[in-house]
Amino acid sequence: MRAVSRDRFKLLFISIALLAGLFVIGNLAFGKGKITGMYTSGTKVVKIDDIEIINRSKKYNTPYAHKVKENDKFYLKYFGFQGGEPKNGTFTMTSEQYEELVEGKEYWFDIQYDNPDDDSLGKVKKVYKEDVMKR
């Protein structure tokens, strides 16, 4: 009697482990991939009213950004292109990061999204003055 109970327990444990393994493998293979952040390519920080540079950036699909201060909060308004399509976002940043940015210069940003399903909101984790991928 004990042997039968022990065998059933082993079979139940193996079945649960197998189903859990299949679920994990299926989720990895067929589940929607979530992106939690990005590194931007060379992004030029421009003034909001600098129409000439903005139009040139749009023409050649190069990213640009504005630094914005609203109600003692600091934002990076990012305008980039991914596959020829516009990709815009508003990312919060610290006052130190805001002060570090000089309009007219190029920067690389490490962005962390607030929600993996929405890549238009997040925060700037780090600002780089040179391409981090070439290090």
N, C-alpha and C positions, 0 to 999 in steps of 0.2 A: 504494500500500500504506500509506504514511504517512497519507494523507488518511482512509482507512477507520479506522485506529486512532484518529486524532484525533477523528473523528465519534463513534466508540463511547465514547471517554472523555468527550466532552461530554454524550452521551446518558445515560451512567451518572451523571455528576455532577448533571445536571438531575433525574434520577429520584430520587436520594438526597435532594436538597434538597426536592423536591416531597413525598416521603414524610415527611420530618422536619417540614415545614410542616403537613401534614395531621394528623400525630400531635399536634403542639402545639395546633392548633386543636381537634381532637377532645377532647383532655384538658381544655382550658379549658371547652369547651362541655358535656361529659358527665362529667367527673371530679368526684369528691366534693370540695366546698369545705372547706378546712381553716381553722379559726380559731385564731390563735396567742395571742390575748389579748382582754381586754375592759376597758372602763371601767364601773365600777359606778355606779348612781344613788345618790342620797343615802342612805347606809347609817349607821344609828345603832349606835354601839358600846355594848353593854349588858353588865351583869354576868351571869354564867352563871345565877345564882339569881334573877334579876329576872323572875319568871313573868308579872307583869302586863304589862310592856312586850312581852315575847315573844309572849304571847297576842294582844295588840292588833296587833302586826306581822303575825302569821299571819292574823288576821281581815281586815285591810285589804291583804294582799299587799304589804307594804312590807319592804324588806331590813333585816336587822340582822346584827350580828357580835359575836363575843367575841374579846378579845385573850387569848392563852394563852401561858404560859411553861412549857416542859417541858425539863428537863435542859440548861439554858443555851441552848436554842433558842427562838425566838419565832415564833408562828403567829397568823394571823388565821383564825378559823373563821367562814366566811361562810354566811349563810342568806338566799337571795333567792328570787324568783319570776319565772319566765319563761313568759309565756302562761298564767298561773294555776297552773302546775306548780312544785313546789319545785325549787330549784337550789342545791345545797350544795357547799362547797369548803373545803379547808384550804390556806392559802397561807403560805409562809414570809416572814419580814420581818426587817429588821435591828433591832438593839437601839434605835437612834435612832428608827426608825419606831414601835416598840413604846412607847417612852417618850412619844412625841408624842401618842399616842391617849389621849383622856380619856373615860372611860365616861360615857354620857349625852349625848354630842355627836355630831353628824352629820358624816360624811366621805365623800369620793369617792376611789376607789382605781383605780389603773392596774395591772391584773393581767396577768402574762405566764404562759401555760400551759407546763408542763414538756413536755407531749406534746400535739400538736394533736388527737389522738383522745380525750383525756381532759381535760375542762374542770373537774375537781374538784381537781386538784393544780397548783401553780405557785408563783410568788413575787410579792410586792407590789413593783412597780417604783417607784411614787411614791404619796404620800398627799397629797390636796388638802383644804383646808378650805372651799373653795367650788366650785361646779359649774364644771368646766372647759369645758363646752359653751357656757356663757353668756359666755365671755370675748370 
